Amino acid sequence: MVRSALRLIPAALVLAALPAATASAEPSEKATLKFDVTLELERTVEWQEPFRIRYKDCNGDHYLAARGEESWKMSGKGRMLATVAGGRVTWHMGDDWFEREPLTAKAHITRAWSNKSGTTGGWCGGGDEDPPKENDCGGLIVPFTVDVTGSAGGGALQLQETRGSSPRERYDFYRCTLLTPKGVAVGSLPRLPGKVPVAALRGKRPIVVGDKKTYGPDTTPIGEGVVRTASARYEWKLTLKRRR
């Protein structure tokens, strides 16, 4: 009789006893979301060779000291598409899946370099400072296109920039020495991934993705017991604002 009674328990009661996992689970339906994107990026590099005596002769001490620095301030705008399915995201630059459109940006880049050398003077002459070396240091406004790519699963975004070029414009420095620490290229940016809050993509609030990193200071022996130092710092922020 007990077994017969168990068979008569309504199916609705059995279902009600199961945990309501689906009600609290992350939405699994596929959605394509559109975003307006703004980029802000800063980079600074500094290096220094302290004053040192290279050698001595009848002109006295032959000395040398050098230093340099560079700063970037980049900003840009673009659009992105994101297909969200559960916890995975597929990213695309532009607002058309059939055509990729990188973000357009401009960077104000300034670079400085100083190099002092000469002699302190001795019994056969000297006591002169060498004239400054010719350079093209200063400031530039440089156009860039920036491709924003997503990692597997869309859990991070990273930047890949391309510097503009034109035969009528100068977009780089050619006689302005810049020394960088390990892992930092002279004329381009590293790939620094920023974590994406995937669960927030379906919401209405702006989403901020970014990263920052410091390199160095690295030290390099350059003789006479003196070391060169170089350091760099990056920080970037990508703001995604939902479009309807």
Secondary structure, 3 states (H helix, E strand, C coil): CHHHHHHCCCHHHHHHHCCCHHHHCCCCCCEEEEEEEEEEEEEEEEEEEEEEEEEEECCEEEEEEEEEEEEEEEEEEEEEEEEEECCEEEEEECCECCECCCEEEEEEEEEEEEEEEEECCECCECCCECCCCCCCCEEEEEEEEEEEEECHHHCEEEEEEEECCCCCCCCCCCCCCCCCCCCCCCCCCCCCCEECCHHHCCCCCCEEEEEEEEEEEEEEEEECCEEEEEEEEEEEEEEEEEEC
